Amino acid sequence: MHSDRRKFDAEDERLMSTLGQFALPWRIKLWSRFRTSNCQITARERAEAAVRELANGLERQDPALG
């Protein structure tokens, strides 16, 4: 805890730097997984929309199918 008597010093800087070096690879890995997941969701949504369009087209061509 810092106050007027205790300021941010070299040891605090060392600890923060070490924590940053430890946390950065995890942050990058999590961000990468998040981005991959979002890309997969987007691709699935596009595929589902395409299938719906094809199904609607088939129903318009042959009302007996719908």
C-alpha positions, 0 to 999 in steps of 0.5 A: 500500500502506498502513502506519503511515507511509502512511494512506488519504488524500484522493487515495485517496478520490478514486481510489476514488470515481472507480472506483466511479462507473465500475464502478456502471453496469457492475454495474447492466447485468450485474445486469439481464442476469442477472435477465432471463436468470433470468426467461427460464429460468423462463418456458421451464421453465414452458412445458416443464412445460405442454407435458409436462402436455398431452402426458401428458393426450393419452396418457391420452386415447388410449393409441395416441399414447404 
